[in-house]
Amino acid sequence: MVQIPEGQKFVLKLEDLVIHDRENSYAKLLDFLHIEDEEMMRNFFDNEMLAEKLHANRWRRDFSNPDEIKKRFEQAVGVGFTGR
């Protein structure tokens, strides 16, 4: 598997973006991507990226084999995944 250099990858937990640290996470993402905050993007973030629309850990509940899903995800991205 190809290693991504540190300066070229960005790890962002969905829960941070949506619940715990919304504005800071959003700003860090924009900065990493070198893009400006645009009205359409901001509206989507403010109106769609909401805690009540987040299905945290749904993959653990809705799949009969969550361990297999986790294993395949880890193989695809090449890192450990806590799911928390």
Number of C-alpha atoms within 10 A of each C-alpha: 7 6 7 8 7 7 7 8 10 11 6 12 14 15 17 14 21 21 16 13 13 17 14 12 19 18 15 14 16 13 12 13 11 9 10 10 12 8 9 9 11 13 11 11 16 12 10 13 17 15 13 10 10 14 9 14 11 10 15 14 10 9 11 10 11 15 12 11 14 17 12 12 14 14 12 10 11 12 9 11 11 7 10 7
